[in-house]
């Protein structure tokens, strides 16, 4: 029984060491990027994609019924 406990403890230590080694290889932005980069990331997350898209479409002069443009093809 004592031998099994020692074996289990050895396996637990090996597993813990493996996890610590993997953690060192992982890229963690908060830890690995310079301080200013975290602020830049927050600003980027604050941006919304597609804001004002309806506004742009309502002012468009394009013909929605026109043929699709294919480079090199003459109509």
PyMOL commands that set and color helices and strands:
alter all, ss='L'
color gray80, all
select helices_A, chain A and resi 2-25+29-32+35-46+53-58
alter helices_A, ss='H'
color red, helices_A
deselect
rebuild
show_as cartoon
